[in-house]
Amino acid sequence: MRDAQNIRSIEALGVDLIGMIFFSGSPRFVDTTPSYMPPKEKRVGVFVNADVDEMLRTADKYQLSMIQLHGDEPKETCNKLRTEGYRLIKAFQIAEADDLKKTSEYDELCDYYLFDTKSSGHGGTGKTFDWKVLQHYNGNTPFLLSGGISLTCIDSLSAFDHPKCAGFDLNSQFEIKPGLKDAALIKQFIKIIVTR
C-alpha cells in the first residue's frame, strides 16, 4: 500500500499487517514514503531477490517491523535479517506437494511462510491453487494463505482447515487498482470470515 488515506481506511478495519512493495518491477512499487504510515508493528516490506544491505536501508527508512521475501532468497539471507532484529515472512510458490519440501530448510528462520500460486514470475497471479496440497505441510512454521483469494471463495476458505494457517493475504482481488485497496470489499470479507 502507498496511499495515505487508503492505508488509514484499511488499518481502521483491524487488519494485522499492511504490506508495502519495494520491488521496482511491481505496479505496486512504493517509491516515496506515504504521508501516513500504519503503526510500526503492522509494517511489512516486500522484497524480491534484493541485496541484504538494500533491504536493511529500506527497512530502516520506512521503520519496518517485518520483511517479506518473495523471491529465491537463500536461508543465509534470512539469517542476516533475523540477526538485525527483523521478523520474516518467506513466500513459496505452490502447485503440488513437492513444492512444500523446500520449506524445511527455512525452519526456525521465519515467523511465517506465505503460500502463493505457482507462476513464472514473482508477482501474484490472481489465481488460487489447490489448497488440498497443503495437507502435506507438516512444518512447525505457521503460514499465510495467498493466491487469488476473493469473496467468491469464502465457502472454500471456511472449509479449509490446517492447524498452521495463521491468516490470509488479500491482494489483487481486493484492489480498485494496483496499490489501492477496496476497503468496502475487505470489510465485507472480514465480517464474513469472522462470523463463520
C-alpha positions, 0 to 999 in steps of 0.5 A: 500500500502507498496511499495515505488515506487508503492505508488509514481506511484499511488499518481502521478495519483491524487488519494485522499487517499492511504490506508495502512493495519495494520491488521496482518491477511491481505496479505496486512499487512504493517509491516515496514514503506515504504521508501516513504510515500504519503503526510500526508493528503492522509494517511489512516490506516486500522484497524480491531477490534484493541485496541484504544491505538494500533491504536493511536501508529500506527497512530502516527508512520506512521503520519496518517491523517485518520483511517479506521475501518473495523471491529465491532468497537463500536461508543465509539471507534470512539469517542476516535479517533475523540477526538485525532484529527483523521478523520474516515472512518467506513466500513459496510458490505452490502447485503440488506437494513437492513444492512444500519440501523446500520449506524445511530448510527455512525452519526456525528462520521465519515467523511465517511462510506465505503460500502463493500460486505457482507462476513464472514470475514473482508477482501474484497471479490472481489465481488460487491453487489447490489448497488440498496440497497443503495437507502435506505441510507438516512444518512447525512454521505457521503460514499465510494463505495467498493466491487469488483469494476473493469473496467468491471463495469464502465457502472454500476458505471456511472449509479449509482447515490446517492447524498452521494457517495463521491468516490470509493475504488479500491482494489483487482481488481486493484492489480498485487498482494496483496499490489501492485497496477496496476497503468496502470489499475487505470489510465485507470479507472480514465480517464474513470470515469472522462470523463463520 
